[in-house]
Amino acid sequence: MPQLNPNPWFAILLFTWMVFLYFLPTKIMGHTFPSEQAAQTLHFSEPENWPWPWL
């Protein structure tokens, strides 16, 4: 039964995992973003009271 022969399928499995674990992360992490994000301050302003005309 040829489907039980692990020789070609095991090599394909190892080669596929080698691509996923070695080549793809280096390709993905090699991309740079066009603009770096600037650090933002966490400044919260007080909300202004609404001048209700009927009060």
Steps between C-alpha positions, in 0.01 A plus 500: 500500500685812384310744722662343807853561373628791717809581294371765257237642734735539795747692282218725376387558858851593614557728203167675554573563868847624411342755266245607762751528784802642321426676173161658559576677833816654355304623196217640711721664763714658228224741402525852632218741558509829308453712812574417859232575753579779742447448870183670617446651841207391710356843570129506575329835503210580728165508321337840482160548657220555255310827557145369516259788421211363707687473832 
